[in-house]
């Protein structure tokens, strides 16, 4: 399959928190997966550096890490491809990040450590208001804080 064919049929994945250990692992896994490709890499650390180099890949991806989630989501939404945002960023940003991704037509996969029940309730409420059945379009991996 040519690069242009792959680009039009692949799911574009935006990795938010690209410089975290999980973000780096996600970039590596996505580049090896069939039917997916990196659509953007977001992080406040290493902005401007190549996402593949930061993730420890053998070759650069020729995709700079950006610190602007909205810009990356906006540019991705201009195409006709399907997209998803995987979010490994801080729990304090999760609800806003999911709102932004949803506004641009992307689904979200969220991995969160130490999230409190108020944020879980807010995400659940958002899902209901956005006509997402029981967070069916937002996949949450939670580690609840025990405090």
Beta strands, then each sheet from edge to edge (+ up, - down):
strand 1: 11-16
strand 2: 36-42
strand 3: 83-87
strand 4: 107-115
strand 5: 138-144
sheet 1: 2+ 1+ 3+ 4+ 5+
end
